[in-house]
C-alpha cells in the first residue's frame, strides 16, 4: 500500500469512527438524560470520540504499517543486563538480550524488509556482543550497521555480522584487539602483613591472583588465552568484512576516524542519516524507505536512572579483560 493510499484509508477510518462515536455518545449521554446530565454528557461524548479516533488510528496502523525498515540501537557498554561498563563514568547500556529480542521481533514483523543497526558503543562483554551479532546475521533481509559517534571493539564485532557498515566522517571506528590486565598487590600485601596460602588443585587454577607474583608459566598461559581470543576476533571480522586477516592485524587494534576507516576498507560508506536511508532504499530497490525504531519497554525508574547517568566513556577501549583469582574467572570485554 502506498503512502497516499494509507493516508486516505487512515483518515477515512478515523472520520467514520469519530462520526459513529459522536452520534452514539450524543444519544446515550445528551439526548436521553435530562438537563442536569447535559454537561456531563457532553464531556462523555467528547471522551468517547477521542477514544474511538485513537482506536481506529491504531487499528489502521496495525493493519497497514507505515514502515518497512526496523532500527535497533546498540548504545553504551554492551553487557548482559545493561549495567555500566568498567569505568565509574560509564553509562548504562541496553541489555544485550533486549537488543536480540528486538532484532528477532523485527524479523518476525511482516512489514519489516530490512534491518538498520545503529551503533554508538565502545564495546563490552564478549558473549553478549556475539549474541547480538548472531541475531543480526540471522535476520532475513538486508542488514546495514550505522556508526554514529563510536563503533569500537564489540561494536565492530557486531557490525562485521551485517551486510554493510556505514559511518560518519568523524566517527571513531576499529579497536580490533584484545587486552587483559590484572592488579598486582603483592607488595602492598607484604607491607600490610597479608600473606597468600595456596589451596588449589591444578597448576593454573589460581593463575593471576593479585596477592601473589605471577611466574613466567602463568604469564604465558594467560597471554595464550588473550591470543586465542584475538585470533578468533580477527577471523570473524575478516570473514564478515571480506578482508584479509593480515589487513586486520595491520591495524594493530588502533581506532580510526571514519574517513581513514573507509580508506582501509573497514567501512563501506560515509554519510549522514539521510545517506544511510538512501542506501537502504537502494538495497530494497525502492525510491525511499520508512524506518521504525524497535525499542524494549522500560520502566519509569529505568528511564530516569538512564537519564541521570553520565554519557562520558572511553572511546575505542578495545577488548578489555580482568585476570583474577578463583572466585572470579577470566573475564573479557570488547
BELUR-V112122 format. One record per run of one state. SS is the DSSP state (@ for helix, = for strand, . for the rest). FROM is the first residue (numbers start at 1). TO is the last residue. Records with the same first field share a line. If there is no record, write none. Layout:
# BELUR-V112122
SS=FROM-TO, FROM-TO
This chain:
# BELUR-V112122
.=1-2, 32-34, 64-68, 76-77, 79-83, 85-91, 93-95, 109-113, 122-123, 139-141, 153-153, 160-163, 168-171, 175-177, 179-180, 182-185, 193-215, 242-244, 250-254, 264-268, 271-272, 285-290, 294-299, 309-318, 323-330, 334-334
@=3-31, 35-63, 96-108, 126-138, 154-159, 186-192, 216-241, 245-249, 258-263, 273-284, 300-308
==69-75, 78-78, 84-84, 92-92, 114-121, 124-125, 142-152, 164-167, 172-174, 178-178, 181-181, 255-257, 269-270, 291-293, 319-322, 331-333
